[in-house]
């Protein structure tokens, strides 16, 4: 089943809800970065939350998520947009982790809690809007909930997770974000809290292969939701040979000439997708002649 996201309203437009499956998307990221399980879970949770936040954008808007909690995984970076395109990487994809007291991967020790989660939104006005919050748990879910509450003043429940097979491939990935709008009645809030407490963990739901629609029905009740839109989700990097050439041109004539004189070539690797771009001496000389 291809990854996709659903947007919905619930409880007579008092609640906004999103749910997504990202299994293929996270597997593509895992394959490209050759990640060990804990890195797959950390990046997968972040990319899944990012895919949902991207669905809250419009048109050509996009956002970048950056998390650095001081842990051994280093920086977590995710790019996403309103079209369901998402990409990401971690500084140390080969980081390993033991089990915590709940006998699951110790995400917190890998991410760390001494740092921030920041989101930069590019809404196409020649300026960006940046919101940042201190990390509260290093488990990703709570950190995104904290961001939405403290930076955007939206009470939100975030549930995202990734399950990894014994061969390190991705078994299942997905999640939801439930948001209370300003007009939400106290009765509705209590119903949602009770439902969230009594619903299966998101990891259990995605392990059973539930769809985004089923996730929302499980959490909010089938009779309470109205599906508005469905969006395909996939790993998509924005790099290209042309973009790489533009980046090299921006270094200036002296730097390019030094590449020609010293190495006779240039090789650039994209952090987000690990694609390598090789430029020969002739390619560099062409850039000097035609672009500078």
Backbone as CSV, one residue per row, in Angstrom:
resi,resn,N_x,N_y,N_z,CA_x,CA_y,CA_z,C_x,C_y,C_z
1,UNK,0.833,-1.192,0.000,0.000,0.000,0.000,0.875,1.252,0.000
2,UNK,0.607,2.154,-0.932,1.351,3.397,-1.007,1.047,4.271,0.209
3,UNK,2.048,5.028,0.612,1.861,5.933,1.748,0.901,7.060,1.369
4,UNK,0.061,7.432,2.321,-0.816,8.577,2.095,-1.283,9.165,3.414
5,UNK,-1.795,10.382,3.321,-2.248,11.134,4.491,-3.693,11.550,4.284
6,UNK,-4.446,11.563,5.372,-5.819,12.068,5.320,-5.963,13.258,6.256
7,UNK,-6.716,14.257,5.767,-7.121,15.392,6.595,-8.584,15.194,6.961
8,UNK,-8.928,15.548,8.193,-10.308,15.355,8.630,-10.693,16.416,9.649
9,UNK,-11.984,16.625,9.796,-12.546,17.397,10.890,-13.385,16.454,11.738
10,UNK,-13.548,16.799,13.006,-14.285,15.916,13.905,-15.087,16.721,14.913
11,UNK,-16.058,16.051,15.486,-16.903,16.666,16.527,-17.446,18.021,16.064
12,UNK,-18.141,17.985,14.919,-18.795,19.186,14.389,-17.828,20.357,14.234
13,UNK,-16.687,20.059,13.630,-15.668,21.068,13.309,-15.008,21.696,14.528
14,UNK,-15.049,21.005,15.658,-14.330,21.464,16.833,-12.897,20.964,16.864
15,UNK,-12.628,19.919,16.078,-11.339,19.237,16.131,-10.811,19.032,14.718
16,UNK,-9.511,19.305,14.550,-8.829,19.064,13.278,-7.955,17.831,13.451
17,UNK,-7.960,16.942,12.471,-7.236,15.679,12.640,-6.513,15.278,11.358
18,UNK,-5.340,14.693,11.551,-4.530,14.197,10.442,-4.014,12.813,10.809
19,UNK,-3.946,11.932,9.826,-3.311,10.632,10.032,-2.598,10.228,8.752
20,UNK,-1.514,9.458,8.894,-0.674,9.162,7.736,0.004,7.809,7.907
21,UNK,0.222,7.135,6.794,1.122,5.991,6.763,2.376,6.413,6.013
22,UNK,3.545,6.026,6.536,4.822,6.462,5.942,5.811,5.304,5.803
23,UNK,5.320,4.090,5.738,6.203,2.921,5.734,7.201,2.959,4.576
24,UNK,6.718,3.157,3.351,7.611,3.188,2.187,8.540,4.400,2.234
25,UNK,8.015,5.510,2.716,8.809,6.738,2.801,9.993,6.570,3.734
26,UNK,9.742,5.999,4.905,10.820,5.821,5.883,11.771,4.719,5.443
27,UNK,11.268,3.697,4.781,12.156,2.664,4.247,13.107,3.250,3.213
28,UNK,12.611,4.173,2.389,13.476,4.823,1.406,14.571,5.622,2.101
29,UNK,14.222,6.323,3.169,15.226,7.067,3.931,16.217,6.114,4.583
30,UNK,15.725,5.025,5.146,16.617,4.044,5.793,17.600,3.466,4.787
31,UNK,17.099,3.120,3.598,17.957,2.525,2.576,19.023,3.508,2.114
32,UNK,18.621,4.733,1.891,19.565,5.723,1.385,20.661,6.048,2.397
33,UNK,20.307,6.040,3.677,21.270,6.430,4.709,21.857,5.241,5.466
34,UNK,21.433,4.009,5.098,21.960,2.802,5.734,21.887,2.917,7.263
35,UNK,20.704,3.199,7.773,20.536,3.486,9.189,20.354,2.227,10.025
36,UNK,20.902,2.271,11.233,20.608,1.259,12.231,19.220,1.539,12.819
37,UNK,18.616,0.550,13.508,17.211,0.682,13.934,16.864,1.942,14.705
38,UNK,17.677,2.336,15.686,17.280,3.490,16.493,17.286,4.772,15.661
39,UNK,18.212,4.888,14.725,18.221,6.056,13.835,16.987,6.045,12.934
40,UNK,16.584,4.856,12.486,15.380,4.752,11.662,14.150,5.205,12.433
41,UNK,14.084,4.833,13.706,12.937,5.221,14.523,12.929,6.731,14.748
42,UNK,14.084,7.283,15.107,14.169,8.718,15.387,13.847,9.537,14.136
43,UNK,14.520,9.235,13.024,14.263,9.984,11.797,12.853,9.703,11.293
44,UNK,12.417,8.452,11.422,11.081,8.094,10.950,9.986,8.825,11.698
45,UNK,10.117,8.926,13.021,9.126,9.687,13.780,9.132,11.148,13.354
46,UNK,10.327,11.706,13.176,10.444,13.115,12.812,9.897,13.374,11.417
47,UNK,10.179,12.487,10.460,9.671,12.659,9.106,8.158,12.461,9.045
48,UNK,7.642,11.533,9.847,6.200,11.303,9.868,5.469,12.522,10.419
49,UNK,5.980,13.066,11.542,5.402,14.304,12.067,5.550,15.431,11.051
50,UNK,6.698,15.471,10.372,6.925,16.488,9.365,5.948,16.399,8.207
51,UNK,5.635,15.174,7.779,4.675,15.001,6.686,3.314,15.576,7.067
52,UNK,2.929,15.385,8.342,1.641,15.920,8.796,1.694,17.443,8.885
53,UNK,2.779,17.983,9.441,2.900,19.437,9.518,2.922,20.058,8.123
54,UNK,3.529,19.347,7.178,3.538,19.833,5.804,2.140,19.919,5.223
55,UNK,1.282,18.985,5.623,-0.097,18.973,5.119,-0.900,20.161,5.636
56,UNK,-0.387,20.839,6.652,-1.052,22.040,7.178,-0.682,23.286,6.374
57,UNK,0.277,23.145,5.452,0.705,24.271,4.630,-0.189,24.414,3.400
58,UNK,0.092,25.446,2.603,-0.682,25.691,1.394,0.257,25.913,0.208
59,UNK,-0.204,25.534,-0.972,0.506,25.850,-2.203,1.961,25.445,-2.215
60,UNK,2.839,26.432,-2.427,4.272,26.182,-2.517,4.995,26.364,-1.183
61,UNK,4.266,26.523,-0.108,4.893,26.695,1.196,5.642,25.429,1.595
62,UNK,6.677,25.598,2.402,7.464,24.468,2.870,8.027,24.783,4.242
63,UNK,8.494,23.751,4.910,9.086,23.967,6.232,10.249,23.023,6.462
64,UNK,11.113,23.443,7.376,12.279,22.655,7.772,12.251,22.458,9.273
65,UNK,12.408,21.225,9.693,12.434,20.855,11.107,13.874,20.528,11.486
66,UNK,14.328,21.096,12.576,15.672,20.812,13.062,15.594,20.469,14.547
67,UNK,16.150,19.318,14.899,16.168,18.875,16.289,17.608,18.549,16.664
68,UNK,18.065,19.126,17.752,19.383,18.765,18.272,19.311,18.787,19.789
69,UNK,19.313,17.600,20.376,19.189,17.484,21.820,20.485,17.183,22.531
70,UNK,21.602,17.223,21.805,22.893,16.949,22.420,23.224,15.482,22.536
71,UNK,22.381,14.609,21.975,22.635,13.171,22.039,23.539,12.696,20.919
72,UNK,23.944,11.419,20.954,24.908,10.893,19.977,24.403,10.819,18.549
73,UNK,23.085,10.932,18.342,22.585,10.906,16.960,22.870,12.222,16.254
74,UNK,23.174,13.265,17.016,23.481,14.569,16.424,22.232,15.293,15.974
75,UNK,22.355,16.029,14.886,21.239,16.828,14.372,20.289,15.971,13.548
76,UNK,18.996,16.219,13.726,17.935,15.602,12.922,17.351,16.707,12.067
77,UNK,17.354,16.532,10.749,16.867,17.576,9.847,15.839,16.983,8.892
78,UNK,14.708,17.654,8.779,13.617,17.186,7.919,13.088,18.357,7.105
79,UNK,12.912,18.152,5.808,12.264,19.115,4.913,10.940,18.523,4.447
80,UNK,9.912,19.358,4.376,8.623,18.866,3.907,7.835,20.008,3.296
81,UNK,6.748,19.664,2.589,5.926,20.696,1.963,4.472,20.251,1.916
82,UNK,3.641,21.068,1.272,2.204,20.805,1.234,1.823,19.721,0.234
83,UNK,2.787,19.242,-0.540,2.506,18.264,-1.594,2.733,16.820,-1.146
84,UNK,3.051,16.611,0.124,3.318,15.261,0.601,4.729,14.796,0.351
85,UNK,5.611,15.735,-0.019,7.015,15.403,-0.250,7.804,15.641,1.027
86,UNK,8.623,14.677,1.420,9.382,14.794,2.660,10.737,14.124,2.477
87,UNK,11.744,14.703,3.108,13.082,14.135,3.082,13.735,14.446,4.426
88,UNK,14.791,13.700,4.771,15.446,13.981,6.042,16.701,13.151,6.231
89,UNK,17.477,13.542,7.237,18.675,12.791,7.588,19.045,13.078,9.033
90,UNK,19.897,12.222,9.592,20.479,12.443,10.912,21.993,12.467,10.755
91,UNK,22.661,13.159,11.665,24.120,13.288,11.562,24.813,11.940,11.682
92,UNK,24.305,11.082,12.556,24.944,9.791,12.804,23.945,8.653,12.590
93,UNK,23.789,8.177,11.352,22.816,7.107,11.075,23.227,5.756,11.644
94,UNK,24.497,5.628,12.049,24.987,4.357,12.591,24.967,4.321,14.119
95,UNK,24.307,5.293,14.743,24.220,5.289,16.202,23.453,4.060,16.678
96,UNK,23.836,3.557,17.839,23.175,2.382,18.404,22.586,2.748,19.750
97,UNK,21.703,1.913,20.267,21.072,2.193,21.557,20.657,0.896,22.219
98,UNK,20.630,0.936,23.548,20.120,-0.195,24.307,18.625,-0.057,24.529
99,UNK,18.105,-0.866,25.435,16.683,-0.838,25.761,16.466,-0.037,27.040
100,UNK,15.329,0.646,27.122,15.013,1.382,28.341,14.225,0.491,29.303
101,UNK,13.657,1.076,30.337,12.943,0.303,31.356,11.690,-0.360,30.800
102,UNK,11.155,0.184,29.690,9.973,-0.420,29.058,10.364,-1.495,28.040
103,UNK,11.664,-1.819,27.981,12.190,-2.852,27.098,12.016,-2.509,25.621
104,UNK,12.088,-1.211,25.325,12.081,-0.752,23.936,13.313,0.121,23.731
105,UNK,13.623,0.420,22.473,14.811,1.219,22.164,14.802,2.534,22.945
106,UNK,15.945,2.857,23.524,16.055,4.044,24.366,16.274,5.274,23.481
107,UNK,15.173,5.782,22.953,15.219,6.922,22.040,15.777,8.154,22.732
108,UNK,15.326,8.390,23.951,15.710,9.599,24.686,17.222,9.725,24.822
109,UNK,17.891,8.603,25.119,19.337,8.662,25.331,20.075,8.967,24.035
110,UNK,19.484,8.642,22.917,20.115,8.872,21.616,19.894,10.300,21.137
111,UNK,18.657,10.793,21.302,18.338,12.151,20.872,18.889,13.178,21.853
112,UNK,18.739,12.904,23.154,19.125,13.863,24.178,17.984,14.818,24.480
113,UNK,18.107,15.545,25.562,17.062,16.505,25.949,17.620,17.905,26.181
114,UNK,18.916,18.078,25.990,19.551,19.372,26.211,19.678,20.107,24.881
115,UNK,18.548,20.603,24.388,18.575,21.272,23.102,17.205,21.770,22.718
116,UNK,17.005,22.015,21.420,15.751,22.602,20.959,15.202,21.879,19.739
117,UNK,13.914,22.080,19.532,13.236,21.722,18.290,12.837,23.041,17.637
118,UNK,13.293,23.255,16.430,12.941,24.490,15.729,12.323,24.160,14.379
119,UNK,11.366,24.974,13.981,10.701,24.805,12.690,10.742,26.127,11.951
120,UNK,11.279,26.083,10.738,11.357,27.259,9.880,10.344,27.106,8.757
121,UNK,9.433,28.056,8.653,8.405,28.019,7.616,8.725,29.040,6.533
122,UNK,8.753,28.562,5.306,8.940,29.420,4.137,7.591,29.526,3.443
123,UNK,6.939,30.696,3.580,5.621,30.863,2.983,5.661,31.728,1.731
124,UNK,6.869,31.900,1.188,7.007,32.565,-0.096,6.927,34.065,-0.063
125,UNK,7.246,34.678,1.051,7.197,36.135,1.157,8.585,36.733,1.331
126,UNK,9.584,36.028,0.832,10.980,36.458,0.946,11.429,36.572,2.403
127,UNK,10.722,35.891,3.276,11.145,35.822,4.657,10.629,34.523,5.256
128,UNK,11.283,34.094,6.287,10.899,32.845,6.934,10.456,33.127,8.365
129,UNK,9.579,32.276,8.857,9.113,32.371,10.228,9.690,31.195,10.999
130,UNK,10.349,31.475,12.110,11.022,30.433,12.882,10.411,30.344,14.275
131,UNK,10.049,29.140,14.671,9.574,28.882,16.029,10.446,27.825,16.670
132,UNK,10.798,28.027,17.923,11.683,27.087,18.626,11.165,26.829,20.023
133,UNK,11.340,25.589,20.482,10.998,25.238,21.855,12.074,24.310,22.406
134,UNK,12.317,24.342,23.708,13.240,23.369,24.303,12.665,21.954,24.196
135,UNK,13.516,20.988,24.016,13.056,19.602,24.023,12.557,19.251,25.416
136,UNK,11.449,18.519,25.457,10.881,18.150,26.751,11.067,16.678,27.083
137,UNK,11.296,15.845,26.044,11.433,14.414,26.345,12.492,13.714,25.504
138,UNK,12.777,14.213,24.307,13.675,13.508,23.409,13.035,12.300,22.751
139,UNK,11.729,12.089,23.003,11.017,10.948,22.429,10.292,11.307,21.139
140,UNK,10.361,12.563,20.738,9.813,13.120,19.503,8.327,13.467,19.627
141,UNK,7.470,12.532,20.013,6.035,12.816,20.097,5.743,14.003,21.006
142,UNK,6.216,13.913,22.239,5.953,14.972,23.214,6.597,16.288,22.784
143,UNK,7.725,16.195,22.107,8.428,17.404,21.687,7.644,18.162,20.618
144,UNK,7.023,17.446,19.693,6.194,18.116,18.695,4.920,18.668,19.324
145,UNK,4.347,17.959,20.278,3.176,18.482,20.990,3.525,19.780,21.697
146,UNK,4.709,19.807,22.328,5.159,21.009,23.022,5.351,22.157,22.043
147,UNK,5.921,21.858,20.876,6.112,22.908,19.868,4.774,23.505,19.444
148,UNK,3.807,22.657,19.129,2.526,23.140,18.644,1.800,23.967,19.701
149,UNK,1.954,23.592,20.967,1.303,24.339,22.031,2.006,25.663,22.304
150,UNK,3.314,25.623,22.446,4.046,26.806,22.885,4.406,27.772,21.761
151,UNK,4.590,27.261,20.559,4.963,28.132,19.456,3.764,28.561,18.622
152,UNK,2.760,27.676,18.512,1.610,27.990,17.665,0.303,28.055,18.444
153,UNK,0.371,27.853,19.763,-0.797,27.953,20.653,-1.939,27.029,20.234
154,UNK,-1.585,25.820,19.829,-2.590,24.829,19.451,-2.407,23.589,20.324
155,UNK,-3.428,23.254,21.105,-3.383,22.035,21.905,-3.465,20.831,20.962
156,UNK,-2.426,20.001,20.981,-2.329,18.902,20.016,-1.865,17.624,20.692
157,UNK,-2.377,16.521,20.201,-1.868,15.210,20.590,-1.142,14.621,19.390
158,UNK,0.133,14.288,19.580,0.956,13.765,18.494,1.303,12.304,18.798
159,UNK,0.999,11.431,17.862,1.365,10.028,18.000,1.980,9.527,16.711
160,UNK,3.301,9.373,16.683,3.993,8.871,15.496,4.977,7.783,15.932
161,UNK,5.157,6.776,15.095,6.097,5.718,15.467,6.541,4.940,14.242
162,UNK,7.606,4.162,14.438,8.197,3.335,13.390,8.542,1.980,13.992
163,UNK,8.208,0.917,13.303,8.579,-0.428,13.713,9.597,-0.979,12.726
164,UNK,10.654,-1.598,13.251,11.769,-2.060,12.433,11.856,-3.582,12.468
165,UNK,12.057,-4.194,11.309,12.221,-5.641,11.228,13.598,-6.066,11.730
166,UNK,13.769,-7.359,11.925,15.043,-7.886,12.415,16.179,-7.669,11.421
167,UNK,15.846,-7.503,10.137,16.883,-7.227,9.131,17.084,-5.729,8.920
168,UNK,16.518,-4.927,9.819,16.648,-3.466,9.856,15.767,-2.746,8.850
169,UNK,15.035,-3.468,7.994,14.089,-2.797,7.113,12.890,-2.314,7.933
170,UNK,12.092,-1.443,7.333,10.961,-0.849,8.046,9.726,-1.741,7.896
171,UNK,9.202,-2.161,9.024,7.991,-2.982,9.021,6.750,-2.112,8.833
172,UNK,6.671,-1.033,9.579,5.511,-0.142,9.495,5.870,1.206,10.099
173,UNK,5.264,2.262,9.553,5.474,3.605,10.089,4.235,4.443,9.808
174,UNK,3.933,5.340,10.722,2.772,6.203,10.539,2.442,6.956,11.810
175,UNK,1.310,7.619,11.799,0.930,8.345,12.999,-0.212,9.306,12.778
176,UNK,-0.455,10.138,13.794,-1.562,11.096,13.747,-1.210,12.354,14.526
177,UNK,-1.913,13.421,14.221,-1.927,14.633,15.043,-3.389,15.061,15.175
178,UNK,-3.847,15.196,16.402,-5.197,15.646,16.717,-5.092,17.030,17.338
179,UNK,-5.825,18.005,16.803,-5.726,19.380,17.288,-7.085,19.918,17.735
180,UNK,-7.083,20.545,18.902,-8.298,21.163,19.428,-8.369,22.604,18.943
181,UNK,-9.465,22.948,18.282,-9.653,24.310,17.825,-10.198,25.180,18.959
182,UNK,-10.107,26.497,18.825,-10.484,27.383,19.941,-11.911,27.193,20.443
183,UNK,-12.809,26.690,19.590,-14.205,26.550,19.999,-14.534,25.180,20.587
184,UNK,-13.519,24.380,20.884,-13.773,23.022,21.364,-14.413,23.044,22.746
185,UNK,-15.526,22.336,22.884,-16.248,22.276,24.152,-15.525,21.375,25.144
186,UNK,-15.707,21.651,26.427,-15.079,20.851,27.472,-15.507,19.395,27.381
187,UNK,-16.757,19.159,27.035,-17.248,17.786,26.909,-16.488,17.035,25.824
188,UNK,-16.232,17.716,24.720,-15.482,17.102,23.619,-14.042,16.813,24.032
189,UNK,-13.449,17.750,24.754,-12.071,17.556,25.224,-11.978,16.327,26.111
190,UNK,-12.940,16.164,27.006,-12.931,14.985,27.899,-13.096,13.694,27.103
191,UNK,-13.969,13.723,26.095,-14.187,12.524,25.277,-12.909,12.126,24.540
192,UNK,-12.210,13.118,23.993,-10.988,12.835,23.246,-9.901,12.327,24.184
193,UNK,-9.754,12.943,25.345,-8.760,12.479,26.314,-9.018,11.038,26.707
194,UNK,-10.281,10.710,26.977,-10.627,9.329,27.345,-10.330,8.370,26.197
195,UNK,-10.656,8.812,24.983,-10.424,7.963,23.821,-8.934,7.703,23.613
196,UNK,-8.119,8.747,23.748,-6.678,8.593,23.578,-6.098,7.665,24.634
197,UNK,-6.598,7.759,25.854,-6.093,6.902,26.930,-6.478,5.449,26.725
198,UNK,-7.636,5.219,26.101,-8.138,3.854,25.942,-7.808,3.234,24.580
199,UNK,-7.303,4.050,23.652,-6.956,3.522,22.329,-5.640,2.745,22.400
200,UNK,-5.439,1.819,21.492,-4.145,1.123,21.441,-3.026,2.107,21.129
201,UNK,-1.803,1.764,21.530,-0.660,2.597,21.161,-0.569,2.666,19.639
202,UNK,-0.067,3.791,19.140,0.049,3.945,17.700,0.919,2.850,17.101
203,UNK,1.940,2.400,17.828,2.785,1.314,17.315,1.977,0.043,17.098
204,UNK,1.021,-0.222,18.005,0.173,-1.408,17.850,-0.729,-1.273,16.631
205,UNK,-1.242,-0.065,16.422,-2.141,0.141,15.287,-1.404,-0.016,13.961
206,UNK,-0.231,0.595,13.849,0.461,0.502,12.565,1.014,-0.903,12.334
207,UNK,1.313,-1.633,13.435,1.759,-3.009,13.285,0.653,-3.871,12.693
208,UNK,-0.595,-3.515,12.967,-1.737,-4.246,12.427,-2.078,-3.821,11.008
209,UNK,-1.325,-2.839,10.492,-1.541,-2.414,9.126,-2.769,-1.547,8.929
210,UNK,-3.168,-0.811,9.952,-4.359,0.011,9.817,-4.108,1.174,8.872
211,UNK,-5.158,1.637,8.243,-5.071,2.764,7.317,-5.165,4.075,8.092
212,UNK,-4.810,5.190,7.460,-4.994,6.476,8.142,-6.433,6.708,8.581
213,UNK,-7.390,6.331,7.728,-8.791,6.489,8.109,-9.121,5.678,9.355
214,UNK,-8.607,4.453,9.420,-8.874,3.601,10.568,-8.219,4.130,11.836
215,UNK,-7.040,4.761,11.673,-6.387,5.366,12.833,-7.295,6.420,13.449
216,UNK,-7.854,7.293,12.602,-8.710,8.361,13.109,-10.013,7.809,13.686
217,UNK,-10.562,6.775,13.056,-11.773,6.159,13.593,-11.508,5.529,14.952
218,UNK,-10.325,4.936,15.106,-9.954,4.319,16.371,-9.817,5.365,17.467
219,UNK,-9.208,6.499,17.116,-8.922,7.521,18.125,-10.131,8.404,18.406
220,UNK,-10.882,8.759,17.359,-11.954,9.744,17.518,-13.362,9.168,17.420
221,UNK,-13.480,7.948,16.932,-14.802,7.366,16.762,-15.312,7.584,15.350
222,UNK,-15.753,6.515,14.707,-16.156,6.569,13.295,-17.251,7.591,13.051
223,UNK,-18.174,7.705,13.998,-19.320,8.589,13.802,-18.972,10.066,13.982
224,UNK,-17.746,10.353,14.446,-17.397,11.730,14.787,-16.532,12.434,13.749
225,UNK,-16.035,11.719,12.744,-15.076,12.324,11.825,-15.638,12.482,10.418
226,UNK,-15.112,13.481,9.723,-15.454,13.725,8.329,-14.162,13.914,7.550
227,UNK,-13.867,12.988,6.639,-12.633,13.050,5.852,-12.749,14.160,4.806
228,UNK,-11.750,15.042,4.769,-11.763,16.176,3.858,-10.925,15.959,2.616
229,UNK,-9.759,15.336,2.781,-8.806,15.261,1.667,-7.827,14.126,1.896
230,UNK,-7.351,13.571,0.795,-6.326,12.530,0.840,-5.133,12.988,0.005
231,UNK,-3.918,12.844,0.567,-2.699,13.309,-0.106,-1.675,12.170,-0.136
232,UNK,-1.124,11.825,-1.317,-0.036,10.841,-1.357,1.205,11.399,-0.680
233,UNK,1.961,10.540,-0.011,3.179,10.942,0.708,4.337,10.102,0.193
234,UNK,5.489,10.735,-0.034,6.643,9.980,-0.490,7.934,10.730,-0.199
235,UNK,9.039,9.979,-0.179,10.367,10.576,-0.037,10.699,11.283,-1.338
236,UNK,11.040,12.546,-1.230,11.379,13.323,-2.417,12.463,14.322,-2.071
237,UNK,13.624,14.174,-2.713,14.696,15.129,-2.501,14.635,16.207,-3.584
238,UNK,15.056,17.408,-3.221,15.007,18.535,-4.148,16.331,18.743,-4.884
239,UNK,17.318,17.890,-4.602,18.619,18.091,-5.236,18.569,17.702,-6.717
240,UNK,19.492,18.256,-7.482,19.621,17.952,-8.897,21.000,18.410,-9.347
241,UNK,21.410,17.976,-10.510,22.710,18.412,-11.032,22.732,19.926,-11.218
242,UNK,21.621,20.489,-11.642,21.552,21.934,-11.850,21.714,22.681,-10.524
243,UNK,21.058,22.207,-9.473,21.190,22.850,-8.168,22.619,22.746,-7.639
244,UNK,23.230,21.592,-7.854,24.618,21.425,-7.418,25.533,22.367,-8.186
245,UNK,25.298,22.487,-9.477,26.106,23.414,-10.282,25.941,24.848,-9.791
246,UNK,24.706,25.221,-9.458,24.459,26.569,-8.941,25.199,26.800,-7.628
247,UNK,25.230,25.754,-6.783,25.928,25.878,-5.504,27.425,26.083,-5.721
248,UNK,27.977,25.370,-6.691,29.410,25.519,-6.977,29.695,26.899,-7.563
249,UNK,28.825,27.365,-8.430,28.998,28.702,-8.997,29.007,29.758,-7.898
250,UNK,28.185,29.563,-6.880,28.097,30.546,-5.798,29.397,30.645,-5.000
251,UNK,30.284,29.643,-5.128,31.563,29.693,-4.422,32.509,30.739,-5.005
252,UNK,32.303,31.067,-6.272,33.135,32.093,-6.888,34.238,31.539,-7.771
253,UNK,34.776,32.409,-8.593,35.781,32.017,-9.583,37.027,31.416,-8.946
254,UNK,37.548,32.042,-7.911,38.803,31.567,-7.320,38.664,30.155,-6.765
255,UNK,37.544,29.885,-6.101,37.337,28.556,-5.508,37.216,27.489,-6.596
256,UNK,36.498,27.800,-7.661,36.338,26.830,-8.751,37.668,26.589,-9.450
257,UNK,38.434,27.638,-9.648,39.735,27.488,-10.283,40.653,26.616,-9.430
258,UNK,40.533,26.764,-8.122,41.335,25.935,-7.218,40.940,24.463,-7.341
259,UNK,39.639,24.189,-7.492,39.199,22.801,-7.704,39.832,22.240,-8.980
260,UNK,39.839,23.043,-10.016,40.403,22.589,-11.292,41.904,22.327,-11.156
261,UNK,42.612,23.245,-10.511,44.063,23.125,-10.395,44.490,22.032,-9.430
262,UNK,43.722,21.840,-8.357,44.123,20.901,-7.301,43.667,19.476,-7.578
263,UNK,42.379,19.307,-7.866,41.827,17.955,-8.023,41.434,17.631,-9.462
264,UNK,41.201,18.643,-10.248,40.772,18.396,-11.621,39.354,17.880,-11.708
265,UNK,38.590,18.030,-10.641,37.220,17.541,-10.619,36.553,18.038,-9.332
266,UNK,35.281,17.722,-9.200,34.571,17.999,-7.949,33.496,16.941,-7.764
267,UNK,33.319,16.515,-6.532,32.252,15.559,-6.211,31.478,16.096,-5.025
268,UNK,30.172,16.173,-5.174,29.297,16.703,-4.136,28.269,15.640,-3.777
269,UNK,28.062,15.446,-2.478,27.081,14.478,-2.006,25.970,15.205,-1.266
270,UNK,24.721,14.889,-1.611,23.571,15.497,-0.959,23.352,14.855,0.410
271,UNK,23.265,15.686,1.448,23.033,15.159,2.797,21.680,14.460,2.915
272,UNK,20.681,14.962,2.212,19.321,14.456,2.395,19.086,13.102,1.746
273,UNK,19.707,12.853,0.592,19.413,11.606,-0.120,20.646,10.769,-0.443
274,UNK,21.834,11.310,-0.146,23.095,10.603,-0.375,23.461,10.431,-1.842
275,UNK,22.745,11.083,-2.751,23.134,11.044,-4.162,24.459,11.783,-4.343
276,UNK,25.315,11.249,-5.200,26.609,11.878,-5.485,26.586,12.479,-6.888
277,UNK,27.123,13.672,-7.007,27.197,14.360,-8.291,28.668,14.614,-8.606
278,UNK,29.097,14.098,-9.744,30.496,14.231,-10.148,30.606,15.237,-11.273
279,UNK,31.449,16.220,-11.087,31.725,17.209,-12.122,33.176,17.068,-12.567
280,UNK,33.374,16.860,-13.855,34.717,16.703,-14.407,35.400,18.067,-14.524
281,UNK,36.672,18.020,-14.880,37.420,19.261,-15.115,36.731,20.091,-16.198
282,UNK,36.258,19.402,-17.233,35.584,20.102,-18.331,34.288,20.753,-17.840
283,UNK,33.563,20.061,-16.941,32.331,20.633,-16.391,32.629,21.917,-15.619
284,UNK,33.695,21.877,-14.802,34.058,23.049,-14.009,34.506,24.207,-14.895
285,UNK,35.260,23.865,-15.927,35.715,24.917,-16.845,34.531,25.552,-17.574
286,UNK,33.519,24.735,-17.900,32.317,25.256,-18.533,31.575,26.210,-17.604
287,UNK,31.516,25.855,-16.319,30.877,26.743,-15.351,31.597,28.085,-15.287
288,UNK,32.923,28.030,-15.297,33.704,29.272,-15.259,33.429,30.123,-16.515
289,UNK,33.370,29.461,-17.649,33.237,30.180,-18.904,31.828,30.735,-19.109
290,UNK,30.809,29.948,-18.769,29.453,30.320,-19.105,28.667,30.968,-17.973
291,UNK,29.099,30.720,-16.732,28.259,31.163,-15.605,28.898,32.240,-14.739
292,UNK,30.202,32.484,-14.895,30.860,33.467,-14.038,31.547,34.529,-14.905
